[in-house]
Amino acid sequence: MLNITINGNDNVSGYGITNTDNCVKEGGGEVGLCLTIIDENKSIDNHNNTPPPLSPTTSSSTSSSSSSSTKPSPLKNNNNNNNKYYRLINDTTTFFRSCRIFSFLGVIVPINIFTFLYSVSLDHGSLFHQIGNHIHYNNPSNETDSLSLSTSSSSLIDSSSLPSIDIKWIKILELLELPVLCLLLSYFGHCIAYFTNSYIDYFSGVDRPETSYDRTLFDRISIQTLVRYIRVSFGLVILVGLVILYECSRLDRLWLMPFVFGYTLILLIGSLYTHLKYVAMGHIAYALYIFATTTMYSMLYTNQMPNQTSILYFVVIVLLYQLSIIGNYHRDLKEDSQAGILTISILLGEKYSLYLLISICLISHMFIVFLSIFTGNLWLLLSLFTLPLFSFFLAQAWRGNHYWLNYKLGIASALTIILFGLAIVFQLL
């Protein structure tokens, strides 16, 4: 309850304000307003700032609490630890939320689906056939080989109570180890390029809260956090790359080690993407990244070097993903122009930038027709079913609707690549 006392006024008592005669005088005059805070029969005069007298029990408890305050509180330490864990979890989740995971999945998932489907079309030696051999393998006694988790005789754990693990599934997990590690490598490489691009675009004035589609800095993290994420991404790319090199030597795939080293180096150089984008070469760097990524996963799944036909397939994938990156430049044409940077879309202008997108779309689909004739696989023409989708998105851009143009073209490209891989498998039917 709060009582406000005003001298000489009896007409305000209805509002919790009462008359009093003991207000403090200062400089010979009366103070017009006295505040009294009443809480459970304990009051503190706001003017004198003097606390009420304490009862014996209260004073004793206060003295005991003051004497015990010198001892460290376990609860306080636990709270500090909990805060550290909370900050760690929060930083980790923000890291994954801030790097456009869906942009990464829109590229890496179709590439993995295509390269795996392509490995299915090979006669032998591919990851698909090795997994199939392990699944259908039986020993001469028609008993399933198993690897029992046993312990020494001195162990307190009874080995009979532990489950028996089928050895073929362990072999399958070993076969999938390198592709999974390579996925992590690609992801952290994507983080390097994306976070560095956000950092440079912010300081160059490209990304502003009023116009930017890239909301990483403005909605989620600070500059200091972004710099920390860039350093973490660099460290993780190097760490995962070293782990993959070790696994290649352990799994007797030494021929793959130079390519893993080269791919890791390309991902680290991805931090220069923004600098190349500013001189109208960003799409070339992106094409190199797509080709290197497709080649890397193709070697992991096929367990062999790419041949002439597979390289022609990779060219189609590179052309299709050029649509999404140039579509991004076309969408941001005005903002990039105001910031004074030079992308391929600014170099060509809005009209001819759109002509470039239409030309790449037509060339990529014409190349698919050529490959269907070259390989004798008419199933490849199945990929042409996405051509109306491309036409619809490009027609929207022609009418001035550039909103999410890069994502729209990226989705259409991903569907085309998946159909392209399915067509290769359908040839086996």
N, C-alpha and C positions, 0 to 999 in steps of 0.2 A: 504494500500500500504506500502511496506517495502523498504526503501532506505538504501543501504549499501555503505558507503563512504570509499574509500581507497586513501591514500595520494599519490600524484605524479603519478597517473595512469589514462591516458585519454582514454585508449583503451578498457575499460570495461563498458563504458556508455551504450552500447547496451543491457546490461544485467540488467539495473536498478541500476548500481553502478556508482556514479558520483564523480568527483574530487572536493576537498574542501581544503581550506587553514586554517580553524579554528579548526583543531583537537587538542585535549588537549595534552599537553606535560607532561610527568611524568619522574622524575629523569634526566632531561636534554635531553631526547629523545622523538621522536614523536611516538604517538600511531599509529600502522599500520592499525587498523581497527576501524572505528567509525560507530555505528548503530544509525539510526534515524527512529523512528516509526511515521508514518504520518497517522492520522485517523481523517477525517472530519476537516481538518485545525488545529488539536490539535496534538502537538508532544511532546514526552518525550525523552530527551537525556538519553540513557541507561547508559552512563558512569557517568554523573553528578547526575542522578536520581532526576532531578528537574522537577516538573510538570509545564506545561504552565500556564500563568496567566489566572485567571478566569474573565469572564465578570461580571458586576454588577448583572445582572439577575441571572447568574449562582451561584454567591456567595450567593446571598440572598436566592435562592432556596435551596442551600446547608445548610445554617444556619437554615432555617426553617425545613428542613428535619432532621437535627441533633437534633433540639429541640423536634421534634415530635417523634424521635426514642426512647425516654424514655417511651413512652406510649405503652402498650401491643397491639400487632396487632391481631385482631380477625382472620385474614386470617391465621396467623402462628399457632394459636391454632387449627383452623379447620384442617390444614395440619397435626398437631400432632395427632389429633383424627383420621383422615383418615389413618395415618400410623399405629396407633394401631389397627384399624379395619382390615386393610390390613394384618398385621402380624397375627392377630387372625384367619382370614380366611385362610391365607396361611398355618399356623400351623395345622389347622383343616383338610384341604385337604391333606396335607402331611401325617398326622396321618393315614388317611384312605387309602392312596395310599401305605404306607410303610409296612402294616401288611399283605400283600398277601390276599386280600379280596377274590380272586377267590379260593385260597386254602381252606378258610373257607366255602365258598359257596359250593364247591365240596364235603364237608362233611355234612354240616348242611342241605342243601336243599334235598338231597336224603333221609336223616334220617327223615325229616319232612314229605316228601311225603309218605314214607313207613308207618310211624306211623299213619298218617291221613287215609291212605287207609285201614290200619288194623282196625282202629276205625269204618270204614264204615261197616266192616263185622260183627260187634257186633249187638246184637238184640236191645238193648236199652241203654240209659244212656250216650252214647258217645257224644262228641262235635258235630259230624256230625248230629246225630239224634236230639239233642237239637236245633241246628240251623234250621233243617227242620221243627221242631214243631213250632218254632216262625214264620217262613216264611208262613206257611199254617194256622196259627191261626187266627180265626175271633171271635168276640164277639157274644152273642146271637142275637143281633139286626142286625147282618150281616154288621155292620159298623166297619171300621178299627179303632182300638184304636189309639189314638194320644196323644202326649204330647205337649201342646201348651206352647210356651215360653211367659209367661205372666209377667207383671211387676205390681208393686203396683200402687194404684190410684194417688200417689203423683209423680210418674215417669213422665218425660217429653216425654217418648217414647210411642207411640200408639201401644198397643199390637196387634191390628188388622192388623197392617202392617208387623208383624213378621211372618215368615213361621211356619207351623205346621209340627212337626217332628214325623214320625211314630214310635211308642214306640217299635215295634218289632225290628226295626233296632238298636235302642239303646240297647236292650237286646242282640242282636247278637254281637254288638261291645263289650259289657261287657264279653261275652263268649270268644271273641278273645283277650281280654286284656292280660291274663296270657301267652298265647303262644307268643305274640309279645314281652312282657317283657322278657320272657325266651330267645328269640332270641338275644336280646340285651345283656343279661347276658352271653350267650354262646360266642357272638362275642368279648366282652371285655376280657373274659377268654382266648380266642384264642390269643388276642393281648398280654396278659401277657406272655404266653408261647413263642410266636414268638419273641417278642422284647427281652425278657430275653435270649433266645437262641442266637439271633444275638449279643447281648452284650458279652456273655461268649465266643462264638466262635471267636469273634474278638480279645479278649485279650489272648485267648489260642493259637492263630495262625492258627486256622482252616480256617477262612475266610480271604483271601488275594485278593487284586485287580486283580492279574494275573490269579487266578484259580477259584475264588469263583463264584458259581451260585447265591449266596445270595447277591444282589446288594444294600441292604437297606442302609448300612453304606457308601458305596463307591460312590453312585450316588445321594443320596437324603438327608440324614440327618447326623448330627454330633453326636459324643458320648454324648455331653451334652443334645442335643435334645432327643436322644434315652432314656437317663435316665429319662428325664421329662415325656416321653411317658409311660414308665414303671410305674411311680408313678401315672399318670393319670389313667392308666388302672386298677391298684389296687383300687384306690378310686371309680371308676365307677362300678367295680364288687361289691364292698361292698354296694354302694348306691342302685344299681338296685336290689341286693339281698334283702335289707331291704324293698324296695318298693313292691317286690313280696310277701314277708312275710305279709306285711300289707294288700295287696289285698286278700291274702288267708283268712285272718281273716275276712275281710269285706264281702267277697263273701261266707262265711260259708263253706270253704274248709280247715278246720283246720287239717284234716288228711294228707294234702299235705305239711304242713309246715316243718316237720322234713326232708323230702326228698329235699325240696328247700334249707334248711340250709346245708345239706350234699353235695348237688351238688355245691353250692357256695363255700364250703370249698375245694372241689376237684379242682375247677377252680383256687383258690388261690394257692393251692399246685402245680399247673401246672408250677409255676416258678422254681420248682426243676426238671423239665423234662430234662434239659440239663445235670445236674449232674448225673441223672440216665442213660442218653444216653452214657455218658463217661465210664460207668461200665457195658455196654451191657445189660441194663435194660430199655432203652428208649421205646422199642416196647411194653413192659409190661405196662408201664405207659400210653402209648397211647391206648392200649386195654382197660384199666380201664376207660379212658376218653370217648371212643366210647360207651362202655356199659352203663356208667352212663348217657350220653347224650341221648342215645336211650331210656333208661328206663324213664328218666325225661319227654321227649316229649310224650312217650306212655301214661303215667299217665295223662298228661295234655289233651290229645285228647280222651282217653277212659274213663277218670274220674273214674278209678279203679286201683287196684294193678295188676301188671302183673301176668298172670297165667303160668302154665308149658309150654304151647304151645308157648306163646309169648316169653318166655325166650329162647326157642330153636331157634326161629326166630332171636333173638338178637345175638345169637352165630354166625349165618351166617354173619351178618353185621360186627361183630368184626373180623372174619377171613378174610373177603374181604378187609377191610381197613388195615389189617396187611400187605397186599401186597404193598400198597403205601408207608407205613413208612419204611419197610425193603428195598423196592426198592430205597428209598432215601439214606439209608445207603450203599446200594450196588453201587449206582452211585458215592457217595463221598468216596469210599473205600480208594483210594490212598491219597487224601487230609487228611482224618482223620488219616490214618496210619502215615503220615509224621508229623502230629501234636502231635502224641503220645497218642491219646485217643483210647478207646476200645469200639467199637460197636459190635453188634451181627455179622455183616458181616465181620469185621476184625477178630473176634474170630474164625469164621468158615473158612475164606479164600474166595477168589473170586469164586472158583469152587463150594464149598459146600454152599456158600451163594446163588448162583443161584439155586442149588438143593433145598434149603429151600423155595425159592419163587415158584418153580414148585410144590413142595409138598403141600404148603398151597393152591395154586390154585386148585389142584386136590381134596384135602380134602374138601374144601368149596363147590365145585360142587357135590362131592359125598354126602355130608351132605344134600344138597338140594334134591337129589334123595331120600335119606332116609326120609326126611320130607314129601315129596310128597306121599310116601307110608304110613307113620305114620299117617298123617292127612287125607288121602284119597283124596287129591287134586292134580290131575295130571296136573293141570294148572301150578303148581310150576316148572314143567320141562321147562316152557317157559324161565326161567332164564338161561338155558343152552345154549341159542343162543349166548351168549357173550363169550363162551368158545373159539371159533376161534380167537376172538379179543385178548384174553389173550395169546393164543398160538403165535400169530404174534408178540406181544410185547416182550414176553420172548425169542422167537427165535432171535429177533434183539439183545437182551442182550447177548445171547449165542455167537453171532458172534462179540461181542465187542462193539456194539452200545448202550451205556448207557445213551445217551443224553435224558433228560426229562423222564427217566424211571419211576420215582415216579408219574409224572403227567399222563403218559399214563396208568399205572396200576390203578391210582385213577379214571380216566374217565371210564375205563372198569368196575371197581367196582361200581361206581355210577349208571351206566346203569343197571347192574345186580340187584342192590337193588331196583331200580324203577320197573323193570320187576317183581321182587319178590313180591312187594306190589300189582301190578296190578293183578298178578295171584291169590292173596287172594280174591280180589274183584270179579274176573271172576267166582269164585266158586259159588257166589250167583246167577249168571245168569241161 
